[in-house]
Amino acid sequence: MKYIISESRLDDIFERYMESTYDLHYYYATGEFRVKERLGNIFGDLWQQRFYYGNSFEENLLKSMFGPITNRLMVNYLRKKFPNVEIEGIENDSYP
């Protein structure tokens, strides 16, 4: 059976998953996105306005759940959660 989910609904699902699982915080001094608190695991880094995953396990886990649009969902999530952080894309991908 196939389900069709609107793009905005999928963004909402992704956002809720990220909040409940990771609750990311951004630290300007280091350019790090950390899980739940300052001493939490590094989820990713911002370098030259691009997000880089901290480890491939988390990246692969998200991609297995959300498929080939995971990077787009991640950029939308990060831009919404951290509006003052300029994010052009993820690693080698760019998004308007």
DSSP file (Angstrom, degrees, kcal/mol; ACC not computed):
  #  RESIDUE AA STRUCTURE BP1 BP2  ACC     N-H-->O    O-->H-N    N-H-->O    O-->H-N    TCO  KAPPA ALPHA  PHI   PSI    X-CA   Y-CA   Z-CA
    1    1 A M              0   0    0      0, 0.0     2,-0.4     0, 0.0     0, 0.0   0.000 360.0 360.0 360.0 135.9    0.0    0.0    0.0
    2    2 A K        -     0   0    0      2,-0.0     2,-0.4     0, 0.0     0, 0.0  -0.800 360.0-159.0-102.1 142.4    1.3    3.5   -0.9
    3    3 A Y        -     0   0    0     -2,-0.4     2,-0.5     2,-0.0     0, 0.0  -0.952   6.2-150.0-116.7 141.0    0.8    6.6    1.2
    4    4 A I        -     0   0    0     -2,-0.4     2,-0.4     0, 0.0    -2,-0.0  -0.954  15.4-173.8-112.2 124.6    1.1   10.1   -0.2
    5    5 A I        -     0   0    0     -2,-0.5    -2,-0.0     2,-0.0     5,-0.0  -0.953  25.0-118.7-119.2 134.7    2.3   12.7    2.2
    6    6 A S     >  -     0   0    0     -2,-0.4     4,-2.2     1,-0.1     5,-0.2  -0.310  26.5-114.6 -68.2 156.8    2.4   16.4    1.4
    7    7 A E  H  > S+     0   0    0      1,-0.2     4,-2.3     2,-0.2     5,-0.1   0.889 116.6  50.5 -60.8 -40.9    5.7   18.1    1.4
    8    8 A S  H  > S+     0   0    0      1,-0.2     4,-2.1     2,-0.2    -1,-0.2   0.875 109.2  51.7 -67.1 -36.0    4.8   20.4    4.4
    9    9 A R  H  > S+     0   0    0      2,-0.2     4,-2.4     1,-0.2    -2,-0.2   0.905 109.5  49.6 -65.5 -41.7    3.6   17.3    6.3
   10   10 A L  H  X S+     0   0    0     -4,-2.2     4,-2.7     2,-0.2    -2,-0.2   0.896 108.9  52.6 -65.3 -39.8    6.9   15.5    5.7
   11   11 A D  H  X S+     0   0    0     -4,-2.3     4,-2.6     1,-0.2    -1,-0.2   0.916 110.1  49.2 -58.9 -42.8    8.8   18.7    6.9
   12   12 A D  H  X S+     0   0    0     -4,-2.1     4,-2.5     2,-0.2    -2,-0.2   0.908 111.2  48.5 -63.5 -42.9    6.6   18.6   10.1
   13   13 A I  H  X S+     0   0    0     -4,-2.4     4,-2.3     2,-0.2    -2,-0.2   0.923 113.1  47.8 -63.0 -44.8    7.3   14.9   10.7
   14   14 A F  H  X S+     0   0    0     -4,-2.7     4,-2.7     2,-0.2    -2,-0.2   0.923 111.7  50.3 -62.2 -45.0   11.1   15.4   10.1
   15   15 A E  H  X S+     0   0    0     -4,-2.6     4,-2.5     1,-0.2    -2,-0.2   0.926 111.4  47.4 -60.8 -46.0   11.1   18.4   12.5
   16   16 A R  H  X S+     0   0    0     -4,-2.5     4,-2.5     2,-0.2     5,-0.2   0.895 112.1  50.6 -63.3 -39.7    9.3   16.6   15.2
   17   17 A Y  H  X S+     0   0    0     -4,-2.3     4,-2.3    -5,-0.2     5,-0.4   0.944 111.9  46.8 -62.9 -47.0   11.7   13.6   14.8
   18   18 A M  H  X>S+     0   0    0     -4,-2.7     4,-2.6     1,-0.2     5,-2.0   0.908 114.1  48.0 -62.2 -42.6   14.7   15.8   15.0
   19   19 A E  H  <5S+     0   0    0     -4,-2.5    -1,-0.2     3,-0.2    -2,-0.2   0.928 116.0  42.2 -65.0 -45.5   13.4   17.7   18.1
   20   20 A S  H  <5S+     0   0    0     -4,-2.5    -1,-0.2    -5,-0.2    -2,-0.2   0.830 125.7  33.7 -73.4 -30.5   12.4   14.6   20.0
   21   21 A T  H  <5S+     0   0    0     -4,-2.3    -2,-0.2    -5,-0.2    -3,-0.2   0.882 137.3   8.7 -92.0 -42.6   15.6   12.6   19.1
   22   22 A Y  T  <5 -     0   0    0     -4,-2.6    14,-1.6    -5,-0.4    -3,-0.2   0.769  64.8-161.8-114.3 -34.7   18.4   15.2   18.9
   23   23 A D      < -     0   0    0     -5,-2.0    13,-1.0    12,-0.2    -4,-0.1   0.946  32.6-147.0  43.7  62.2   17.1   18.6   20.2
   24   24 A L  E     -A   35   0A   0     11,-0.2     2,-0.4    -6,-0.2    11,-0.2  -0.198  19.8-166.5 -65.2 147.4   20.1   20.3   18.4
   25   25 A H  E     -A   34   0A   0      9,-2.1     9,-3.0    12,-0.1     2,-0.4  -0.990  13.1-139.5-130.5 140.6   21.8   23.4   19.7
   26   26 A Y  E     -A   33   0A   0     -2,-0.4     2,-0.6     7,-0.2     7,-0.2  -0.860   7.3-158.7-105.6 136.5   24.2   25.5   17.7
   27   27 A Y  E >>> -A   32   0A   0      5,-2.5     4,-2.3    -2,-0.4     5,-1.1  -0.938   1.4-163.2-117.0 109.8   27.4   27.0   19.2
   28   28 A Y  T 345S+     0   0    0     -2,-0.6    -1,-0.1     1,-0.2    -2,-0.0   0.852  85.2  60.5 -60.4 -39.3   28.7   29.9   17.2
   29   29 A A  T 345S+     0   0    0      1,-0.2    -1,-0.2     2,-0.1    -2,-0.0   0.850 122.0  22.0 -60.9 -35.4   32.2   29.9   18.7
   30   30 A T  T <45S-     0   0    0     -3,-0.6    -1,-0.2     2,-0.1    -2,-0.2   0.581  97.8-126.3-108.3 -14.0   32.9   26.4   17.4
   31   31 A G  T  <5 +     0   0    0     -4,-2.3    15,-2.7     1,-0.2     2,-0.4   0.777  62.1 143.2  71.5  26.6   30.5   26.1   14.6
   32   32 A E  E   < -AB  27  45A   0     -5,-1.1    -5,-2.5    13,-0.2     2,-0.6  -0.789  49.0-149.1-106.4 143.0   29.1   22.9   16.1
   33   33 A F  E     -AB  26  44A   0     11,-3.2    10,-2.9    -2,-0.4    11,-1.6  -0.951  29.6-168.0-101.4 115.9   25.6   21.5   16.2
   34   34 A R  E     -AB  25  42A   0     -9,-3.0    -9,-2.1    -2,-0.6     2,-0.6  -0.788  24.2-108.4-111.5 152.4   25.4   19.5   19.4
   35   35 A V  E    S-A   24   0A   0      6,-2.7     2,-2.4    -2,-0.3   -12,-0.2  -0.675  83.2 -36.3 -80.8 120.0   22.8   17.0   20.7
   36   36 A K  S    S+     0   0    0    -14,-1.6     2,-0.3   -13,-1.0    -1,-0.2  -0.082 124.3  15.0  65.8 -36.0   20.7   18.3   23.6
   37   37 A E  S >  S-     0   0    0     -2,-2.4     3,-1.8     4,-0.1   -12,-0.1  -0.960  87.0 -87.1-159.6 172.5   23.4   20.3   25.4
   38   38 A R  T 3  S+     0   0    0     -2,-0.3    -3,-0.1     1,-0.3    -1,-0.1   0.829 126.5  43.2 -58.0 -35.3   26.9   21.9   25.2
   39   39 A L  T 3  S+     0   0    0     -5,-0.1    -1,-0.3    -3,-0.0     3,-0.1   0.359  93.8 111.7 -94.0   5.9   28.6   18.6   26.3
   40   40 A G  S <  S-     0   0    0     -3,-1.8    -4,-0.1     1,-0.2     3,-0.0  -0.160  82.0 -72.2 -71.2 171.3   26.4   16.5   24.1
   41   41 A N        -     0   0    0     -6,-0.1    -6,-2.7    -7,-0.1     2,-0.6  -0.283  51.6-106.1 -62.0 148.5   27.7   14.6   21.0
   42   42 A I  E     -B   34   0A   0     -8,-0.2    -8,-0.2     1,-0.2    -1,-0.1  -0.699  34.6-177.9 -78.3 118.7   28.5   16.6   18.0
   43   43 A F  E     -     0   0A   0    -10,-2.9    11,-3.5    -2,-0.6    12,-0.5   0.819  62.7 -32.9 -84.5 -35.3   25.8   16.0   15.4
   44   44 A G  E     -BC  33  53A   0    -11,-1.6   -11,-3.2     9,-0.3    -1,-0.3  -0.983  54.4-121.5-172.3 174.1   27.4   18.2   12.7
   45   45 A D  E     -BC  32  52A   0      7,-2.5     7,-2.8    -2,-0.3     2,-0.6  -0.903  14.1-133.9-129.2 156.6   29.5   21.2   11.9
   46   46 A L  E     + C   0  51A   0    -15,-2.7     2,-0.4    -2,-0.3     5,-0.2  -0.966  30.0 169.8-111.4 122.0   29.1   24.3    9.9
   47   47 A W  E >  S- C   0  50A   0      3,-2.7     3,-1.2    -2,-0.6    44,-0.1  -0.986  70.2 -12.7-136.6 124.1   32.0   25.1    7.6
   48   48 A Q  T 3  S-     0   0    0     -2,-0.4    -1,-0.1     1,-0.3     3,-0.1   0.896 128.8 -55.3  49.3  46.6   31.9   27.9    5.0
   49   49 A Q  T 3  S+     0   0    0      1,-0.2    39,-3.5    38,-0.1    40,-0.9   0.699 115.9 114.6  63.5  24.6   28.1   28.0    5.4
   50   50 A R  E <   -Cd  47  89A   0     -3,-1.2    -3,-2.7    37,-0.2     2,-0.4  -0.978  63.5-129.6-124.7 138.9   27.7   24.3    4.7
   51   51 A F  E     -Cd  46  90A   0     38,-2.7    40,-2.5    -2,-0.4     2,-0.4  -0.702  22.2-170.2 -85.7 134.3   26.4   21.7    7.2
   52   52 A Y  E     -C   45   0A   0     -7,-2.8    -7,-2.5    -2,-0.4    38,-0.0  -0.995  25.4-118.5-124.4 128.5   28.6   18.5    7.5
   53   53 A Y  E     -C   44   0A   0     -2,-0.4    -9,-0.3    -9,-0.2     3,-0.1  -0.351  15.2-136.4 -62.5 144.0   27.3   15.5    9.5
   54   54 A G  S    S+     0   0    0    -11,-3.5     2,-0.3     1,-0.2   -10,-0.2   0.819  84.2   6.0 -73.0 -32.5   29.4   14.6   12.5
   55   55 A N     >  -     0   0    0    -12,-0.5     4,-1.4     1,-0.1     3,-0.2  -0.995  66.5-124.9-151.3 154.1   29.3   10.9   11.7
   56   56 A S  H  > S+     0   0    0     -2,-0.3     4,-3.0     1,-0.2     5,-0.2   0.737 102.8  68.5 -72.8 -22.1   28.1    8.7    9.0
   57   57 A F  H  > S+     0   0    0      2,-0.2     4,-2.3     1,-0.2    -1,-0.2   0.955 104.3  41.7 -61.3 -49.9   25.9    6.6   11.3
   58   58 A E  H  > S+     0   0    0     -3,-0.2     4,-2.4     2,-0.2     5,-0.2   0.910 116.0  50.4 -63.9 -42.4   23.5    9.4   12.0
   59   59 A E  H  X S+     0   0    0     -4,-1.4     4,-2.4     1,-0.2    -2,-0.2   0.941 112.9  45.3 -60.9 -48.1   23.5   10.5    8.4
   60   60 A N  H  X S+     0   0    0     -4,-3.0     4,-1.9     2,-0.2    -1,-0.2   0.858 110.6  54.7 -65.8 -35.6   22.8    6.9    7.2
   61   61 A L  H  X S+     0   0    0     -4,-2.3     4,-1.3    -5,-0.2    -1,-0.2   0.943 111.2  44.4 -62.2 -48.5   20.1    6.4    9.8
   62   62 A L  H  X S+     0   0    0     -4,-2.4     4,-3.0     1,-0.2     5,-0.3   0.910 113.1  51.2 -62.8 -42.6   18.2    9.5    8.7
   63   63 A K  H  X S+     0   0    0     -4,-2.4     4,-1.6     1,-0.2    -1,-0.2   0.820 106.5  54.6 -67.0 -30.1   18.6    8.7    5.0
   64   64 A S  H  < S+     0   0    0     -4,-1.9    -1,-0.2    -5,-0.2    -2,-0.2   0.820 116.5  38.1 -71.6 -28.6   17.2    5.2    5.6
   65   65 A M  H  < S+     0   0    0     -4,-1.3    -2,-0.2    -3,-0.3    -1,-0.2   0.866 129.7  27.0 -86.2 -39.8   14.1    6.7    7.2
   66   66 A F  H >< S-     0   0    0     -4,-3.0     3,-0.7     1,-0.2    -3,-0.2   0.465  95.5-148.5-110.0  -3.7   13.5    9.7    5.0
   67   67 A G  G ><  -     0   0    0     -4,-1.6     3,-1.7    -5,-0.3    -1,-0.2  -0.226  54.9 -19.2  75.7-158.2   15.1    8.6    1.7
   68   68 A P  G 3  S+     0   0    0      0, 0.0     3,-0.3     0, 0.0    -1,-0.2   0.592 128.9  61.5 -68.7 -11.1   16.8   10.7   -1.0
   69   69 A I  G <> S+     0   0    0     -3,-0.7     4,-2.5     1,-0.2     5,-0.2   0.285  70.3 107.2 -96.6  12.3   15.2   14.0    0.2
   70   70 A T  H <> S+     0   0    0     -3,-1.7     4,-2.7     1,-0.2     5,-0.2   0.900  76.4  52.1 -56.5 -44.7   16.9   13.8    3.6
   71   71 A N  H  > S+     0   0    0     -3,-0.3     4,-2.5     1,-0.2    -1,-0.2   0.904 110.1  48.4 -62.1 -40.6   19.4   16.6    2.9
   72   72 A R  H  > S+     0   0    0     -4,-0.2     4,-2.4     2,-0.2    -1,-0.2   0.922 112.4  49.0 -63.8 -43.1   16.6   18.9    1.7
   73   73 A L  H  X S+     0   0    0     -4,-2.5     4,-2.4     1,-0.2    -2,-0.2   0.895 111.1  50.8 -61.8 -39.9   14.6   18.2    4.9
   74   74 A M  H  X S+     0   0    0     -4,-2.7     4,-2.9     2,-0.2     5,-0.2   0.918 109.5  49.2 -65.8 -44.1   17.7   18.8    7.0
   75   75 A V  H  X S+     0   0    0     -4,-2.5     4,-2.6     2,-0.2     5,-0.2   0.934 112.5  48.3 -61.0 -46.0   18.5   22.1    5.4
   76   76 A N  H  X S+     0   0    0     -4,-2.4     4,-2.0     1,-0.2    -2,-0.2   0.921 113.5  47.9 -59.7 -44.3   14.8   23.2    5.9
   77   77 A Y  H  X S+     0   0    0     -4,-2.4     4,-2.8     2,-0.2     5,-0.3   0.942 113.4  46.1 -62.0 -49.2   14.9   22.1    9.5
   78   78 A L  H  X S+     0   0    0     -4,-2.9     4,-2.6     1,-0.2    -2,-0.2   0.896 112.6  50.1 -64.4 -40.5   18.2   23.8   10.3
   79   79 A R  H  < S+     0   0    0     -4,-2.6    -1,-0.2    -5,-0.2    -2,-0.2   0.883 114.7  44.7 -65.0 -37.6   17.2   27.1    8.6
   80   80 A K  H  < S+     0   0    0     -4,-2.0    -2,-0.2    -5,-0.2    -1,-0.2   0.921 118.2  41.8 -72.5 -44.0   13.9   27.1   10.5
   81   81 A K  H  < S+     0   0    0     -4,-2.8    -2,-0.2     1,-0.3    -3,-0.2   0.849 127.4  31.7 -73.0 -34.0   15.4   26.2   13.9
   82   82 A F    ><  +     0   0    0     -4,-2.6     3,-1.8    -5,-0.3    -1,-0.3  -0.630  67.2 164.8-124.2  71.5   18.5   28.5   13.5
   83   83 A P  T 3  S+     0   0    0      0, 0.0    -1,-0.1     0, 0.0    -2,-0.1   0.732  75.6  56.9 -64.5 -22.0   17.3   31.5   11.4
   84   84 A N  T 3  S+     0   0    0     -3,-0.1     2,-0.6     2,-0.1    -5,-0.1   0.511  90.3  85.1 -87.0  -4.2   20.4   33.6   12.4
   85   85 A V  S <  S-     0   0    0     -3,-1.8     2,-0.7    -7,-0.2    -3,-0.1  -0.874  79.0-135.5-100.2 123.1   22.8   30.9   11.0
   86   86 A E        +     0   0    0     -2,-0.6     2,-0.5   -36,-0.0    -2,-0.1  -0.681  28.4 177.9 -82.8 113.6   23.5   31.2    7.3
   87   87 A I        +     0   0    0     -2,-0.7   -37,-0.2     1,-0.1     3,-0.1  -0.965  15.5 177.8-121.7 116.9   23.3   27.8    5.8
   88   88 A E        -     0   0    0    -39,-3.5     7,-1.7    -2,-0.5     2,-0.3   0.787  62.4 -52.8 -87.0 -30.3   23.7   27.4    2.0
   89   89 A G  E     -dE  50  94A   0    -40,-0.9   -38,-2.7     5,-0.2     2,-0.5  -0.975  60.7 -69.4 178.3-169.9   23.5   23.6    1.9
   90   90 A I  E >  S-dE  51  93A   0      3,-0.8     3,-3.4    -2,-0.3   -38,-0.2  -0.957  83.0 -57.3-115.8 123.2   24.7   20.3    3.1
   91   91 A E  T 3  S-     0   0    0    -40,-2.5   -39,-0.1    -2,-0.5   -44,-0.0  -0.228 127.3  -8.4  44.7-107.1   28.2   19.2    2.2
   92   92 A N  T 3  S+     0   0    0     -2,-0.1     2,-0.3     2,-0.0    -1,-0.3   0.487 117.4  93.1 -97.7  -2.9   28.2   19.3   -1.6
   93   93 A D  E <   -E   90   0A   0     -3,-3.4    -3,-0.8     2,-0.0     2,-0.3  -0.677  56.3-160.9 -91.4 144.6   24.4   19.9   -2.1
   94   94 A S  E     -E   89   0A   0     -2,-0.3    -5,-0.2    -5,-0.2    -6,-0.1  -0.937   5.1-170.3-121.9 148.5   22.9   23.4   -2.4
   95   95 A Y              0   0    0     -7,-1.7    -2,-0.0    -2,-0.3     0, 0.0  -0.995 360.0 360.0-137.9 141.7   19.3   24.4   -1.8
   96   96 A P              0   0    0      0, 0.0    -7,-0.1     0, 0.0    -1,-0.0   0.504 360.0 360.0 -69.4 360.0   17.6   27.7   -2.6
